[in-house]
Amino acid sequence: MIIVDKALEKRAQENNPIRVGMVGAGFMGRGLALQILSAIKGMDLVAVCNRHLDGAQRAYAEAGVEEVQIVETVAQLEQAIDQGRYAITDNPRLLAEADNIDAIIEVTGAVEHSAHVVYSAIQHGKHVVMMNAELDSTVGPILKVYADRAGVVLTNADGDQPGVIMNLYRFVKGIGVRPVLCGNIKGLQDPYRNPTTQAGFAKKWGQAANMVTSFADGTKISFEQAIVANGTGMRVARRGMLGLTVPAGTLIQEVASLFPLEVLLEGPGIVDYVVGATPGPGVFVLGTHDQPTQKHYLNLYKLGEGPLYCFYTPYHLCHFEAPYSVARAVLFNDAALAPLGKPCVDVVATAKIDLEAGQILDGIGYYMTYGECENYDVIQTEKLLPMGLAEGCRLKRDVAKDQTLTYDDVEVPAGRFIDQLRAEQNVYFSSLD
């Protein structure tokens, strides 16, 4: 950000803003629209796509833009942008194909729909910022292959906890400390929460009940930590992560000693989370250092005697920070967080209740399943069902509560693009072994 803000100011002075298209105008999308249009110099939200046009119009209206133009063709969209008019559409293909859009922010939270959006944007030479850990965890590595071939940046976002973790990870690694754990701080974890239990909280904050549920039942943090693992080369210590629970208000620095040291120091490190620690909802990185003199300095600087040193960021500000990911991609070809290569961790579907043969699995954050992190090689070996692919699958047999689903348990819907990408990802990376 220290470089990015000045670079954006320069674009503003030159009257040459980064032109951004946004797909998805829900709760987070509206916040992003407000932030870009009211606070970010050198960047303009030139178009918003939403399945329902009134949602796209609302995003602009809440950001102070009353006049928008509905566009139905690429030519209409390009003309509107050239003439300085804000455009709305229900067709994401238009944003992907418009020559005068520099980057696309994908904020839908869907998987199948978003896979089409992101793939199309990449194929048409657009940088893509995904505020969609579900898609990223499921097929992010193969989408990154396509992005590299196209010469564009595919990245997750600053502000979301994975992006904040990655910024902290890069800082820790950059000062010569070896990161051994990338962590997330939570206030609640209950895998059996559902939209009914979370309805009141969702109503209070103006969010969808299933989205709130995905946080409460642990699915969202699983997706988020999976993409951190894929961006760092780390793993999980066990299915579902260790997930330490501590008394409310416990300082995160005090939690470091509770993790098994041998697990952290052997191998590439792990991703994990803590429930109850403070500052929440922050993030933390545990690192180690072998050089005696540097360890003396770290102790002097109040990080303790080691062997683990705790670095943390006490907040994540989502839509306030996300526009900087666009600037990093467009101006510096830098991803806030992207897969390194072969997948390391993904999220598997686990039964939230006793399931019966013939049932159709509902979606993320609903009543039937929750997600748990698992190492990718285990998923492949045991044919576990990825959470990002579970929605719409028909059960072939009964599955007991808390049992991890496998491909043998389900019939996968025919013709889905997300399954095609996943199959391609499996083949592509297995060929590199």
C-alpha positions in Angstrom: 0.0 0.0 0.0 2.9 2.4 0.7 3.7 2.4 -3.0 0.2 1.8 -4.3 -1.3 4.9 -2.8 1.2 7.2 -4.6 0.8 5.3 -7.9 -3.0 5.7 -7.7 -2.5 9.4 -6.9 -0.4 9.7 -10.1 -3.1 8.0 -12.1 -5.7 10.5 -10.7 -3.5 13.4 -11.6 -3.1 12.2 -15.1 -6.9 11.7 -15.3 -6.2 8.0 -16.2 -8.0 6.0 -13.6 -7.9 2.2 -13.4 -11.2 1.1 -14.9 -12.8 -1.6 -12.9 -15.8 -3.8 -13.6 -17.5 -5.6 -10.7 -19.5 -8.8 -10.9 -21.8 -9.3 -7.9 -23.7 -6.5 -6.1 -24.6 -8.1 -2.8 -23.6 -6.9 0.7 -19.9 -6.9 0.0 -20.2 -5.7 -3.6 -22.2 -2.6 -2.4 -19.5 -1.8 0.1 -16.8 -2.1 -2.6 -18.7 0.2 -4.9 -19.0 2.8 -2.2 -15.3 2.5 -1.3 -14.0 2.8 -4.9 -16.3 5.6 -5.9 -15.9 7.7 -2.7 -12.4 7.0 -1.4 -10.0 5.6 -3.9 -8.2 8.1 -6.1 -7.1 7.0 -9.5 -9.7 4.2 -9.8 -13.2 4.1 -11.2 -15.9 1.5 -11.0 -17.1 1.8 -14.6 -19.5 -1.1 -14.7 -21.5 -3.4 -12.4 -22.9 -6.7 -13.4 -25.6 -8.5 -11.2 -28.1 -11.2 -12.0 -30.8 -8.7 -11.1 -30.3 -5.2 -12.5 -31.9 -3.5 -9.5 -29.1 -4.9 -7.4 -26.5 -3.3 -9.6 -28.4 0.0 -9.7 -28.6 -0.1 -5.9 -24.9 -0.5 -5.6 -24.3 2.7 -7.6 -27.1 4.5 -5.8 -25.7 3.8 -2.4 -22.4 5.1 -3.6 -24.0 8.4 -4.7 -24.4 7.6 -8.4 -28.0 8.1 -9.5 -27.7 7.9 -13.3 -26.7 4.6 -14.8 -27.1 3.1 -18.2 -28.3 -0.4 -18.9 -26.2 -2.0 -21.5 -26.9 -5.2 -23.5 -23.9 -5.4 -25.8 -20.1 -5.0 -25.6 -20.3 -2.0 -27.9 -22.9 -0.3 -25.7 -20.7 -0.9 -22.7 -17.5 0.4 -24.3 -19.3 3.5 -25.5 -20.8 4.2 -22.1 -17.4 3.9 -20.5 -15.8 6.2 -23.1 -18.5 8.8 -22.5 -18.1 8.6 -18.7 -21.4 7.0 -18.0 -21.7 4.2 -15.4 -23.1 1.0 -16.8 -25.1 -1.9 -15.4 -25.8 -5.3 -17.0 -26.9 -8.8 -16.1 -24.4 -10.3 -18.5 -20.9 -10.7 -17.1 -19.5 -11.6 -20.5 -19.8 -7.9 -21.5 -17.4 -6.9 -18.7 -14.9 -9.6 -19.8 -14.9 -8.6 -23.4 -14.9 -4.8 -23.1 -11.6 -3.4 -24.2 -11.7 -0.4 -21.9 -12.0 -2.3 -18.6 -8.6 -3.1 -16.9 -9.7 -5.5 -14.2 -12.7 -7.3 -12.8 -13.6 -7.9 -9.2 -15.6 -11.1 -8.7 -17.8 -10.8 -5.6 -20.6 -13.3 -6.1 -19.6 -16.0 -3.6 -21.0 -18.6 -6.1 -18.9 -21.4 -7.6 -20.3 -22.6 -10.9 -21.4 -19.2 -12.0 -18.1 -17.6 -10.9 -16.0 -20.2 -12.7 -17.5 -19.0 -16.0 -17.0 -15.4 -15.1 -13.4 -15.7 -14.0 -12.4 -18.0 -16.9 -14.0 -15.6 -19.4 -12.3 -12.6 -17.9 -8.9 -14.3 -18.0 -9.4 -15.4 -21.6 -10.1 -11.8 -22.6 -7.0 -10.5 -20.9 -8.4 -9.0 -17.8 -6.7 -9.0 -14.4 -9.1 -10.7 -11.9 -9.5 -10.0 -8.2 -11.6 -12.8 -6.5 -13.4 -12.1 -3.3 -14.4 -15.8 -3.6 -12.4 -18.2 -1.5 -14.8 -21.0 -2.4 -13.9 -20.8 -6.1 -10.3 -20.2 -5.4 -9.9 -23.2 -3.1 -11.7 -25.5 -5.6 -10.1 -24.6 -8.9 -7.8 -21.7 -8.2 -4.6 -23.5 -9.2 -5.8 -24.3 -12.7 -7.3 -20.9 -13.1 -3.9 -19.5 -12.2 -2.3 -21.6 -14.9 -4.7 -20.0 -17.4 -4.0 -16.5 -16.0 -0.2 -17.1 -16.4 -0.7 -18.2 -20.0 -2.8 -15.1 -20.7 -0.3 -12.7 -19.0 -2.7 -11.5 -16.4 -2.9 -11.5 -12.6 -5.4 -13.7 -10.8 -5.5 -12.8 -7.1 -7.5 -13.0 -3.9 -8.1 -9.7 -2.2 -6.4 -7.5 0.4 -8.8 -7.0 3.3 -10.2 -10.5 3.3 -8.4 -12.5 6.0 -6.4 -14.6 3.5 -5.0 -11.5 1.8 -4.1 -10.0 5.2 -2.5 -13.2 6.2 -0.4 -13.3 3.0 0.7 -9.7 3.4 1.8 -10.5 7.0 3.5 -13.8 5.7 5.4 -11.8 3.1 6.6 -9.3 5.7 7.7 -12.0 8.2 9.5 -14.0 5.5 11.0 -10.8 4.2 12.7 -9.9 7.4 14.3 -13.3 7.6 12.0 -15.1 10.0 10.7 -18.5 8.7 6.9 -18.7 8.9 5.7 -22.0 10.3 2.0 -21.3 10.9 -0.5 -18.9 9.2 -3.4 -18.4 11.5 -6.9 -16.9 11.7 -8.6 -15.7 14.8 -12.3 -16.6 15.3 -14.9 -15.8 17.8 -17.2 -18.8 17.1 -17.0 -22.3 15.5 -20.0 -24.6 15.5 -20.3 -26.9 12.5 -24.0 -27.5 13.2 -25.1 -23.9 12.7 -27.6 -23.3 9.8 -29.6 -20.5 8.3 -32.3 -20.8 10.9 -30.0 -20.4 13.8 -28.2 -17.5 12.1 -31.3 -15.7 10.8 -31.3 -13.0 13.6 -27.6 -12.2 13.2 -28.0 -12.0 9.4 -30.9 -9.7 9.6 -29.1 -7.4 12.0 -26.2 -6.9 9.6 -28.2 -7.0 6.3 -26.4 -10.2 5.1 -27.7 -13.5 3.6 -28.3 -16.1 6.3 -26.4 -18.8 4.4 -23.4 -16.5 4.1 -23.4 -15.9 7.8 -23.8 -19.6 8.4 -20.8 -20.4 6.3 -18.7 -18.4 8.8 -20.3 -19.8 11.9 -20.1 -23.5 10.8 -16.4 -23.3 9.9 -16.8 -23.7 6.1 -15.7 -20.2 5.2 -12.5 -20.3 7.4 -11.7 -23.7 5.8 -11.9 -22.2 2.3 -9.8 -19.2 3.4 -7.1 -21.2 5.1 -7.0 -23.6 2.1 -6.1 -20.8 -0.3 -3.5 -19.5 2.2 -2.0 -23.0 2.1 -2.0 -23.0 -1.7 -0.3 -19.6 -1.7 2.4 -20.6 0.7 3.0 -24.3 0.2 1.8 -25.1 3.7 -0.4 -28.0 4.8 -3.0 -28.8 7.6 -1.9 -30.8 10.6 -5.1 -32.9 10.4 -8.5 -32.9 8.7 -10.4 -29.8 10.0 -7.2 -28.2 11.3 -6.2 -28.2 15.0 -8.6 -25.4 15.8 -7.5 -24.5 19.3 -10.1 -23.0 21.6 -8.9 -20.7 24.4 -10.7 -18.6 27.0 -12.2 -15.5 25.6 -9.7 -12.6 25.6 -6.6 -14.7 25.6 -3.8 -12.8 23.9 -2.8 -14.4 20.6 0.9 -14.2 21.8 0.0 -16.6 24.6 -1.6 -19.1 22.2 1.6 -19.8 20.3 3.0 -22.2 22.9 -0.2 -24.3 22.7 0.6 -25.5 19.1 2.7 -28.7 18.9 6.2 -27.4 18.2 7.3 -30.6 16.3 4.3 -30.2 13.9 5.3 -26.6 13.1 9.0 -27.1 12.7 8.9 -30.2 10.5 7.8 -29.8 6.9 6.5 -26.7 5.2 4.4 -25.3 8.1 0.7 -25.4 8.6 -2.4 -23.2 8.3 -4.8 -23.2 11.3 -7.1 -21.1 13.4 -7.8 -20.2 17.1 -11.2 -19.6 18.7 -11.5 -17.1 21.5 -8.2 -15.3 21.2 -7.7 -11.5 20.9 -7.4 -9.4 18.9 -10.2 -10.9 16.9 -11.0 -11.0 14.0 -7.4 -10.6 13.2 -4.8 -12.9 11.8 -1.4 -14.1 12.9 1.8 -15.7 11.7 4.1 -17.8 13.8 7.7 -17.8 12.8 11.1 -19.1 13.9 14.7 -18.0 13.6 17.9 -19.9 14.0 20.5 -17.1 14.2 21.5 -16.4 17.8 22.2 -12.7 17.4 18.9 -12.1 15.6 17.1 -14.0 18.3 18.6 -11.7 20.8 17.3 -8.7 18.8 13.9 -10.2 18.5 13.8 -10.6 22.3 14.9 -7.0 22.7 12.0 -6.0 20.5 9.5 -7.7 22.8 8.8 -10.8 20.7 10.2 -13.1 23.3 12.9 -15.7 23.5 11.5 -18.0 20.9 11.6 -20.5 19.4 8.3 -19.2 18.1 7.7 -15.5 17.4 4.1 -14.2 17.0 3.3 -11.5 14.4 -0.3 -10.4 14.1 -2.6 -7.9 12.4 -5.5 -7.0 14.7 -8.1 -6.4 12.0 -9.2 -7.1 8.4 -11.2 -4.5 6.7 -12.6 -6.4 3.6 -14.0 -3.9 1.1 -11.9 -1.0 2.5 -8.7 -2.7 1.5 -9.8 -4.8 -1.5 -9.4 -2.0 -4.1 -5.6 -2.1 -3.4 -5.5 -5.6 -4.8 -6.8 -4.2 -8.1 -4.1 -1.5 -8.1 -1.4 -4.1 -7.2 -2.4 -6.3 -10.1 -2.8 -3.5 -12.8 0.1 -1.3 -11.8 2.6 -3.7 -10.4 1.6 -7.1 -11.8 1.6 -8.3 -8.1 -0.9 -10.7 -6.6 -2.0 -10.3 -3.0 -2.6 -14.0 -2.9 -2.5 -16.7 -5.6 -1.7 -20.4 -5.8 2.0 -21.2 -6.0 1.3 -24.2 -8.3 0.1 -27.7 -7.3 -2.8 -27.6 -4.8 -1.7 -28.2 -1.2 -5.1 -28.1 0.7 -8.7 -28.1 -0.3 -12.1 -28.3 1.6 -14.1 -31.5 1.8 -17.8 -31.8 2.4 -18.9 -33.3 5.8 -22.4 -34.3 6.8 -24.0 -31.7 9.1 -26.9 -34.0 9.8 -27.7 -37.7 9.0 -28.2 -37.7 5.3 -30.4 -40.1 3.3 -30.0 -41.7 -0.1 -31.9 -39.8 -2.8 -31.4 -36.3 -1.2 -30.0 -33.5 -3.2 -27.2 -31.7 -1.3 -27.9 -28.0 -0.7 -25.3 -25.3 -0.9 -22.5 -23.8 1.2 -23.8 -22.4 4.5 -27.1 -24.3 4.5 -28.5 -27.3 6.3 -26.8 -30.5 5.1 -23.0 -30.1 5.0 -20.1 -28.2 6.4 -16.6 -27.9 5.0 -13.3 -29.1 6.5 -9.7 -28.5 5.3 -7.8 -31.6 4.2 -4.5 -32.0 2.4 -4.9 -32.4 -1.3 -3.1 -35.6 -1.7 -5.4 -37.2 0.9 -8.4 -35.9 -1.0 -7.2 -37.5 -4.2 -6.3 -40.8 -2.6 -9.5 -41.2 -0.7 -11.8 -39.7 -3.4 -13.2 -37.2 -1.0 -15.9 -34.9 -2.3 -14.8 -31.2 -2.5 -17.1 -28.8 -0.7 -17.0 -26.5 -3.7 -18.5 -29.3 -5.9 -21.0 -30.7 -3.4 -24.1 -28.5 -4.1 -26.6 -30.3 -6.4 -25.1 -33.8 -5.9 -27.6 -36.6 -5.4 -26.8 -39.1 -2.5 -26.6 -42.7 -3.6 -26.6 -44.0 0.0 -27.1 -42.8 3.5 -24.3 -40.8 5.1 -24.0 -40.4 8.9 -23.6 -37.1 10.6 -20.0 -35.9 10.7 -18.9 -38.4 8.0 -16.8 -37.0 5.2 -18.5 -37.5 1.8 -16.8 -39.2 -1.1 -17.4 -39.3 -4.8 -18.7 -42.9 -4.3 -21.5 -41.5 -2.1 -23.0 -39.2 -4.8 -24.0 -38.7 -8.3 -22.5 -35.5 -9.7 -24.8 -33.3 -11.9 -23.9 -33.5 -15.6 -22.4 -30.7 -17.6 -21.0 -28.4 -14.9 -18.1 -26.3 -15.9 -16.6 -26.4 -12.4 -16.3 -30.2 -12.6 -14.6 -29.8 -16.0 -12.0 -27.4 -14.5 -11.5 -29.6 -11.5 -10.8 -32.7 -13.7 -8.4 -30.6 -15.7 -6.7 -29.4 -12.6 -6.2 -33.0 -11.3 -4.8 -34.2 -14.6 -2.6 -31.1 -15.1 -0.9 -31.3 -11.7 -0.6 -35.0 -11.5 1.3 -34.9 -14.8 3.9 -32.7 -13.0 4.6 -35.2 -10.2 
